[in-house]
Amino acid sequence: GVRTPAAPSRPLARRSRPFFYLFSHAPIGPSGAYPQLAHHASEIPFTFHVAHSAGPDPDLWTLHGAAETNLSAAMVAHWRANAADGEPGTGGGVAPHWPQWRAGSDERAMEYADAPRLRSGLKAAACDFWEEVYAASASHTRDALAAASGSA
């Protein structure tokens, strides 16, 4: 499946077929106006190609201009291809090829910035740090459980 890069994902990724992504495009409309950033859920209008919206503050959740429409088309193509056969690939030729993430390789992930692009080692330092924390925590937990059961 498609997942965002996060440290706990790395151990899970070694046992599955992940395709990591990062949405870093700051929306052009009021949603990205201040501060200018890609916030939680800002990729939703792009994933579902929301050209028009209704309700309170509809401008917050719509695409603005050709660049955002093109970015959305690439995302939709990747998601559609992933839904069809479990691999986003080239998104039917609309978007750049999105390879499966592989631990220990160059760990390529798709970044949806102003245009989709591949990035290597995305958030690698953070993943390295958290992987060490989880390993130490798991070791400590095993030791504590062994001591509690009297087998240490």
Salt bridges, closest charged atoms under 4 A:
ASP59 OD1 - HIS64 NE2 2.68
GLU68 OE2 - HIS25 NE2 2.81
GLU68 OE1 - HIS64 ND1 3.81
GLU87 OE1 - ARG17 NH2 3.07
ASP106 OD2 - ARG108 NE 3.39
GLU107 OE1 - ARG10 NH2 3.09
GLU111 OE1 - ARG117 NH2 2.91
GLU111 OE1 - ARG119 NH1 2.66
ASP114 OD1 - HIS25 ND1 3.03
ASP128 OD1 - ARG10 NH1 2.63
GLU131 OE1 - ARG10 NH1 2.89
GLU131 OE2 - ARG14 NH1 2.67
